[in-house]
Amino acid sequence: MGRGRQPGFHARRKARRAAMQALYQWDLSGGSASEIEAQFRAEQPMEGVDLDYFAGLLRGTLAEVAALDEAIARHVDRPLAQVDPVERAILRLAAYELAHRLEVPYRVVIDEAVELAKRFGAENGHRFVNGVLDRLARELRAVETAASGGAGA
């Protein structure tokens, strides 16, 4: 457990990855949160995944997707429909965590999203994700970002 991380850090990282992939699947195919969750759990390896965190992220993000999209859209330079689908899934997931998982520091949310974008997104997509989330964190977590010297500092 290096660098002072809490137990379960890797299980949450895996939960974020699985939730991002499930959100991507939902974005392309539609379907309800419960259908996507059941299908994803049946078809994807979920070993080591914090299943409760995965389910909470997926259900919460899908329940709030319209509001999350509106918040994200204020910080992108093009219509959200034109954003790469993988990056859109990452942004939605991170926006949900910024808005509703206040126990997770905003820097952790941004760092985890950037890592997902590096692994799964388009070339340099991680820079786009980082910039959008930096601005979104200043909006959604103004007190926290100000106390730590600002997002991206």
N, C-alpha and C positions, 0 to 999 in steps of 0.2 A: 504494500500500500504506500507507494512513494509519494513524496512531496505533500504530505499532510492531507491526502484525500480521504474522504469518508469511505467506510465499507460500502460496497454496492455501487461505487463509481462506475466500474466497468459494466455492471448489469444495467445501469441507467444509460450509459453510452450505447449499449446494444439495443436498449429499448427505443432510444431516439432514432437509431438507424432503421430499426424495424418499422417504427411509426412513419418515418419519412418515406420508406418504400411503400407502405400501405397507403399513405396519402397520394403518392404518385399513381398507384394503381387505381385509387378512387377517382382521381382527376381524369384519367384516361378512360375508365370504364363506367363510372357512375356507381350506383348501388348505395345501399344504406350503410351506416357505420357498422352495424352488427353483421351484415353480410360480408363486408370487407374484412372485418376483424376475424370472423370465423374462417373465411377462406384463407386469409393470411396465416393464421395459426395452424391450419391443416396442411398447408403447402410449403411453408417456410421453416427452416431450422430455427427453433426458438430456445435452444440450450443456452443457459447463462443470461437470458434476457429477464429483466425485472418486468414480469408480465402485468402486474398492476399498473406500473408506470406507463408501459406501452399502451394498455387499454385506456388509461386516463388521458394520455396525450392524443391518441387517435380520436376517441369519442369527443373530447373537449374541443379539439381543433375543428372537427367536422361540425360540431354544434355551433361554433362561433365563426365559421368560415367567412360569412358575408362581412361581419365586422372586422375580422382580421384582414381580409382583402382590402377593405376601405382604408384601414390604417397603413397597410403596406403601400397602397397606391399613392399615398401622399408623399412617399419617399423614393419613388422610382421615376425614371425619365421616359417611360413608355407605358402603354396599357399593360396591365398585368397579364392579359391573355397572350401577349407577345414575349413574356419572360419564359425562358427555358422551363419545361415542366418539372424537371428535377429541382432546379433552383426555386421554382414557385412552391414546391412541396416543402423544401427546407425553410424558406421564408415564413410560410404559414405555421409550421411547427415551432420555429423560434419565436415568432410573434405571439403565439399562444403561451409559450413559457414565459416570455417577458410580461405578458398581461396577467397571467393567472397562477404562475408558479413562483411567487415572490420569495419563497425560501431558497430558490436557486439564484445565486448572484448573477447579475446581468452579464458580467464578463465570461462566466462559465457558459451561459446560453450562447453568446456570440462565438466563443471559441469552439464549442461543439458544432455549431452550424457551419462555421468555416471549415472545420475538418471534414464534415459530410460533403460540403461543396468541393473540396479538394479531391475527395475520393470518388464522388459520383457525378459531379457537375461538369459543365463545359470548361474548356481551357480558360483560365482566369475568372471563372465564375465565382471562385471564392472571394475575389476582390469585390465583385459586385455585391455579393451576399454580405460581406463585412461592412461595406459602406452603407447599405440600406439598413442593416440592423444597428449600426452605430447611431444613425439618425433616429431610428425608431426607439432605441433605448433611451435616448435623451428625452423623447416625448413621453414614453410610458413609465419610465423610472427616473424622472427628473431629480428627485431627492437623492436617490442612490448614486446616480452618475455625477451629480454635483459634489457629493460628499467624497467621492473617490477621485476627483479631478477631471471628471467628464468622460464620456464614452470615448474609446479609442485612445485615451491618454496613457 
